[in-house]
Amino acid sequence: MKKFVFDACSLIYLTKLQIKEKLPLLGNIIISQTVRNELIADLNKYSEAKTLKKNLDKKIIEESKLKLKDIYISQNLGRGEQEAIEICIKSDGILITDDHQALNYALNLGLKPKTSEIILLDFLREDIINYYEFKALFKELAIIKLLKPDTVSFFQEEAKNIINKKKKTKGGI
């Protein structure tokens, strides 16, 4: 089973979209202790924090048991992103982050990170959501993340490509 190692912002985005509950259909959801602390820091302030705490208590979201040595330190990254990267390297996990600096750092280390947008495409590709659900969720994510129009267009085209490929496969072409 795939291991998806999340930083806090990506998990919060997917929780805001009310789609996080479907993440286990893609693989295991893993976080570091720092990310755990970030997720539940404001339980009384954010409903997402309460939801994430329940998921942690039910072990839907797993806290990594790996001993971290802070070997992937970058002054441009937060501790949660650094720990997520180290967990990915040690456990062959897939980094999920929406932090541009963490994405670039992970790519330079040879990882193949994903963003919230790519997770939505994965849901579509795996038939966890349909195209109309994708469009609605992506529209909401674009607002939350303040995505640029060219980014929105790119992901909408990718979603259409996935649907067209499925139609060809089902049609026997």
C-alpha positions as CSV (number, residue, x, y, z in Angstrom):
1,M,0.0,0.0,0.0
2,K,1.3,3.5,-0.8
3,K,2.4,5.8,2.0
4,F,1.4,9.4,1.6
5,V,3.4,11.6,4.0
6,F,1.6,14.9,4.5
7,D,2.6,18.3,5.7
8,A,0.0,20.3,7.7
9,C,-1.2,22.7,5.0
10,S,-2.1,20.0,2.4
11,L,-4.0,18.0,5.0
12,I,-5.9,21.1,6.1
13,Y,-6.8,22.0,2.5
14,L,-8.2,18.5,1.9
15,T,-10.1,18.7,5.2
16,K,-11.6,22.1,4.3
17,L,-12.8,20.4,1.1
18,Q,-14.4,17.6,3.2
19,I,-12.6,15.1,1.0
20,K,-9.9,14.0,3.4
21,E,-12.0,11.0,4.5
22,K,-11.4,9.5,1.1
23,L,-7.6,9.6,1.4
24,P,-7.3,6.1,2.8
25,L,-8.7,4.8,-0.5
26,L,-5.4,5.9,-2.1
27,G,-3.1,4.7,0.7
28,N,-1.8,5.2,4.2
29,I,-1.8,8.8,5.6
30,I,1.3,9.5,7.6
31,I,2.4,12.6,9.4
32,S,5.3,13.6,11.7
33,Q,5.0,14.6,15.3
34,T,5.5,18.3,14.4
35,V,2.8,18.1,11.7
36,R,0.5,16.4,14.3
37,N,1.1,19.3,16.7
38,E,0.5,21.9,13.9
39,L,-2.8,20.2,12.9
40,I,-4.3,20.2,16.4
41,A,-2.8,23.4,17.8
42,D,-6.0,25.4,17.7
43,L,-8.8,22.8,18.5
44,N,-11.1,25.4,19.9
45,K,-10.6,27.8,16.9
46,Y,-10.9,25.6,13.8
47,S,-13.4,22.9,13.0
48,E,-10.7,21.2,10.8
49,A,-8.5,20.8,13.8
50,K,-11.2,18.9,15.7
51,T,-11.8,16.7,12.6
52,L,-8.1,15.9,12.3
53,K,-7.8,15.1,16.0
54,K,-10.6,12.6,15.7
55,N,-8.8,11.0,12.7
56,L,-5.6,10.8,14.7
57,D,-7.4,9.2,17.6
58,K,-9.0,6.6,15.3
59,K,-5.6,6.0,13.6
60,I,-7.0,7.0,10.2
61,I,-4.0,9.4,10.2
62,E,-0.9,7.7,11.5
63,E,2.0,9.4,13.2
64,S,5.3,8.1,12.0
65,K,7.3,6.1,14.5
66,L,10.6,6.7,12.6
67,K,13.5,8.2,14.6
68,L,14.2,11.5,12.7
69,K,17.7,12.9,12.7
70,D,17.1,16.3,11.1
71,I,19.4,15.5,8.2
72,Y,17.3,17.2,5.6
73,I,17.4,20.7,7.1
74,S,16.9,23.8,5.0
75,Q,16.5,27.2,6.5
76,N,13.7,27.9,3.9
77,L,11.5,25.0,5.2
78,G,9.5,24.6,8.3
79,R,10.1,21.8,10.7
80,G,7.0,19.9,9.5
81,E,8.1,20.0,5.9
82,Q,11.6,18.9,6.8
83,E,10.3,15.9,8.8
84,A,7.9,14.9,6.1
85,I,10.7,14.9,3.6
86,E,12.9,12.8,5.9
87,I,10.0,10.3,6.5
88,C,9.6,10.0,2.7
89,I,13.2,9.2,2.2
90,K,13.4,6.7,5.0
91,S,10.1,4.9,4.2
92,D,9.7,5.3,0.5
93,G,6.8,7.5,1.0
94,I,5.1,10.1,-1.3
95,L,5.4,13.6,0.0
96,I,2.2,15.6,-0.1
97,T,2.9,19.4,0.2
98,D,1.6,22.6,-1.1
99,D,4.6,24.5,0.0
100,H,6.6,25.6,-3.1
101,Q,10.0,25.6,-1.3
102,A,9.3,22.1,0.1
103,L,8.3,20.9,-3.4
104,N,11.5,22.2,-5.0
105,Y,13.7,20.8,-2.2
106,A,12.0,17.4,-2.4
107,L,12.4,17.3,-6.2
108,N,16.1,18.1,-5.8
109,L,16.4,15.2,-3.5
110,G,14.9,12.9,-6.1
111,L,11.4,12.6,-4.5
112,K,8.2,12.8,-6.5
113,P,6.0,15.0,-4.4
114,K,2.3,15.7,-5.0
115,T,0.1,18.7,-4.2
116,S,-3.5,18.9,-3.2
117,E,-4.4,19.5,-6.8
118,I,-2.7,16.3,-7.9
119,I,-4.4,14.3,-5.1
120,L,-7.8,15.5,-6.6
121,L,-6.6,14.2,-10.0
122,D,-5.6,10.9,-8.3
123,F,-9.2,10.7,-6.9
124,L,-10.6,11.3,-10.3
125,R,-8.2,8.8,-12.0
126,E,-9.0,6.1,-9.4
127,D,-12.8,6.7,-9.7
128,I,-13.1,7.8,-6.1
129,I,-14.8,11.0,-7.4
130,N,-16.4,11.8,-10.7
131,Y,-15.6,14.6,-13.1
132,Y,-18.4,16.9,-11.7
133,E,-17.2,16.3,-8.1
134,F,-13.7,17.1,-9.3
135,K,-14.8,20.4,-10.9
136,A,-16.6,21.5,-7.7
137,L,-13.8,20.5,-5.4
138,F,-11.1,22.0,-7.6
139,K,-13.1,25.3,-7.8
140,E,-13.2,25.4,-4.0
141,L,-9.5,24.5,-3.7
142,A,-8.6,27.2,-6.3
143,I,-10.3,29.8,-4.1
144,I,-8.7,28.5,-0.9
145,K,-5.2,28.5,-2.4
146,L,-5.6,31.5,-4.6
147,L,-4.5,29.6,-7.6
148,K,-3.5,31.5,-10.7
149,P,-5.7,31.2,-13.8
150,D,-3.0,29.3,-15.8
151,T,-2.7,26.8,-13.0
152,V,-6.5,26.3,-12.9
153,S,-6.5,25.8,-16.7
154,F,-3.7,23.3,-16.5
155,F,-5.5,21.1,-14.0
156,Q,-8.8,21.4,-15.7
157,E,-7.2,20.1,-18.9
158,E,-5.5,17.3,-17.0
159,A,-8.9,16.3,-15.6
160,K,-10.4,16.3,-19.1
161,N,-7.5,14.2,-20.4
162,I,-8.2,11.6,-17.6
163,I,-11.9,11.5,-18.5
164,N,-11.2,11.2,-22.2
165,K,-8.7,8.4,-21.6
166,K,-11.3,6.5,-19.5
167,K,-13.9,6.9,-22.2
168,K,-11.5,5.5,-24.8
169,T,-10.6,2.6,-22.5
170,K,-14.3,1.8,-21.8
171,G,-15.2,2.2,-25.4
172,G,-12.5,-0.3,-26.5
173,I,-10.7,2.1,-28.7
